[in-house]
Amino acid sequence: MGSLEHSLSTAQLEAVNRAFSKQSHNYDTEDVANPILKEMRQQVYRHFAKYLQPNSSILELNAGTGIDALHFVGQGHRVHATDLSTGMIQQIQHKISTYQLNDQLFCEQISYAELNNISGHKFDYAFSNFGGLNCIADLKKVTTHLPALLKDGGYVTFVIMPPVYLWEILWILKGDVKQAFRRFHKDGVMAHLEGEYFKTYYHSLSQIKKSFPPAFQFIETEGLCSLTPPPSHVNFPAKNPRLYRTLRRLDETVRSNFPFNRWADHIIVTFKMIS
């Protein structure tokens, strides 16, 4: 069983690497062109701003092409960006060279399940944005390494997809029960990206809390697109501007309250290291 689990894990990692490497070439262009994704990213930044101190040292997991890393470097922070994808790391390396960021931004190709291989660093903040952690079944394989990487009083923020999202459940009105409840599969569901297939797992707030070692205190959670459509509905704001603005305003009102801080496209969850 151990060798089978290892082979499946290796196959998962290789598929994720290939998929996101293929996506890396167009990732920035698609990000800029997506108004919903831009709103989501700004909400994440506002959340971080409540806890991120000036001149912080930041560890980023699944950093993608470095969009968030460049944002924080621009604010005066130092970022150690990690990602499994060869293509994504190449994009970050290109940005480091282009913008001459060698003293502020460092990137490393590494799985977030192997953070123990990062040595000699203590960070003020660690984060994972936009569902990268949904590619792993057991979050403890990530969180177990965090106490050794964070300074006392340091923060961790995960932006991760939970099992319940009202916009997806609405698929049941079109008779697509499988799509409506796909996030509820405990053993994960097969995702398809750039011709590659790999498992995706949806983690509830309770599961996320249980994955953290005792050294961490849960601080807060808020929904990200609790009532608004997901980024895949890229044309929704242009086609329905008034409705989209209304949903955004409602989102701002309810996203920190139960159940909307648990039922959303993503949830933002923050912890503090207390010992």
N, C-alpha and C positions, 0 to 999 in steps of 0.2 A: 504493500500500500504506500509506503514511504517513497519508493522510486516512482510510482505512478503519480503521486501528488507533485513530486518534483518536476516530472516531465510536463504535467499540465501547467504548473506555474511558469516553467520556462516558455512553453508555447504561448501562454497569455502575455508574458512580457515581450516576447518577440513580435507578436501581433500588434500590441499597443505601440511598440517602437515603430514598426513599419507604417501603421495607420497615421500616427501623428507626424512622422517624418514627411509623409506625402502631403499632409495638410499644411505643413509649416511654410510652404512657398506662397500660399495665398492667405494665410491666417490674418496677417495685419490688415490687408485690404478688406477682407470680409468683416473684420472687427470694426473698422472705421465706418463702414457702410451700413452697419446695423444699429438703428436708433435705440432699440430695446436693450441691446447689449451695452451700449454706451451709458444708458441710464442705470443699468445694473452695476456697472463698474464704478460709477460715481457714488452709488449708495454704499458699496463696499469700502471705498476710500473714506467716506464720511464716518463709517463705523470704526475703521482703523484709527482715524484721527482722535478718537476719544481716549485711546490708550497708548499710541505711539509717541514717545518722547523725542525731542530734538536730537539730531546726530546719533541715531540708533544704529545698531548692527542687526541686520535682518537676515533670516534664513527663509528662503522661498522654496517650497516644494512644488513640483510640476509647474515650472516657471514658464513653459511655452516659449514664445519668441521674445520674452523679456519686456512685454508691454508694462506690466506692473512694476518690474524691477526698474525700468527707466523712470517711471513716475516717482518712485521713492528716492532714487538717486537725485532726481531733479529737486527734491525737497531737502537735500543735504544728508541723506542717510547712506549707509554702505550696505550693499546687498550681495549675499552669497546665493546665487540662483542655481537650483538643481532641477534636472529633468532626465527622464529615461530616454527620451527621443533624440536620436542622433541629429535629425533635421532641425529640431527646435534648438538644440545646443549650438549648432552651426549658425543659426540666425542670431542668437545672443552674441556669439563671438564676433560676428560681423558688426553688430551694433557697438560692441566694446571698442573695436578697432576704428570704426567710422567716427564715433564721438569721443574717442580718446578717454575712455573711462576705466583704464586699468587700475587706478587707485581707489575707485568707488564701486565697481561692479566686477564680480568674479563668477564664473559659471563652471559647473561640474556635472558631467553625465553620470547620474547615479539614481538608482531606484529609491523611493522613499521608504522602502522596507529594509534598506541597507544604510541608514543614516549613521550607524555606528562606525562607518568607515570615514566619516568626517571627524578629523581630530585637530586639536589645538585651537578650537574656536569655542567661544561662549557668546551667545546671541541674546539681544534684548527682546526680540520678537521673532516668532516663526509663523508662517502662514501658508495655506494652500487655497488657491482661488478656483472657482468655477468647476467644481466637480471632478478634479483629477483623482481625488481619493475614492471616487466611486468605481475605480478599476481594481480595488482590492477588497477581498471578502472580509478580512479580519483587521480592523483598524489598530488593534493592539500591536500588530507587527510594525506599525509606524510610531505610535505614541510611546512605546516602551523605550525608545531611544531619546526622547525629548528631555528628560531630566538632566542628562549628561551634556546637553547642548545649550541649555538656557541658563541665564543668570537668575539668581533669586529675584523674584518679583517680575520676571519676564512673562510675556503674554504669548498665547497661541490662538490663532483664529483659523478655523476651517470653514470654507464656503463649499457646501456639499449638498447633493440632491437627496431629499428624504423620500419615503415611500408614498406619501399622500400629496397629490397636486391636483387641485380642483379642475384646472383646464384640461388635464389629461382624462380625468374621470368623465368629463363631458362627452368623450368619444362614445360612451354608452348610448347617447341619444341618437347616434348614427348607426347603432347596432354593432359597433366594434368593441365587444367585451374584452377581447384579448389586449387591445391597445389601451383601453380604459383602466385596466388593473395590472398592467405589465410590471409596475414598480413593486407590486406586492409579493413577487416571487422571492422566497427566502434564499433560494440557491442562485439567485441572480438571473439576468436575462441576457441573451446574446445581442450585442450591439454590432452594427455594421457601419464602418467608416472607411472611406477611400478603398473599398474593395477588400477590406480586412474584417475579420470577425473576432470578437473577444467578449468576455463576460463583463457585465456591469452590475454593480450591487448598490442597493439603496439603503441608506443608514438612517434610522430614526434618531431623534434627539436622545432618547433613553440609551440606545446602543452607543452613541458617540460618548455620552457621559461615562458609561461603564468601561469604555476602552481606555480612559485616562488613568494613569497611576495616581495613588493617594496624594502625591506631591502637588497636585493641581486642584484648584478651586474653580468651579463653574461660575462664570460671571453673568453672561446674558446670551440670548439668542434673538434673532429677528428674521422674519421671512423676506426672501428676495424673489419678487414676482409672486406674491401670495394671490393677488387677484388679477394682475395683468398677464397678458399672454407671454409665452416663452420666446426666446430669440428666434426660434424657427419660424415664427409668424412675422417675419421681417417687414412685410408690407402693411401690417395691421395699423400702425400709427398714421400712415399716409392715407389709407382708405377710410379709417374711422377716427379722425383726429379728436373730435369732441368726446367720443366714448373712451378713447385711450387716455385723454387727460383726466377724465372722471375716475377711471380705474386707478390711475397713478395717485390721485389725491386720496382715494379710499385706501389704497395700499399704505400710504404714509401714515394714515390714521390707525390702522389695525395691525400692522406687521409686527409690532412688538408685543401683541396680546395673543393669548390662547384663543383659538387654535392656529391662528395665522402665522405665529412664530414657529410652527411645526409643519404646517401644510403650505407648501410653496414649491416653486420650481427648484429653488435652492434655499437653504437656511444658512445664516451666518452665525457661527457658534464660537464664543470666546471663553478662554480659560486663563487663569493666572497661576504661575508657579509660586507656591507659598513656603516651600521648604526644600 
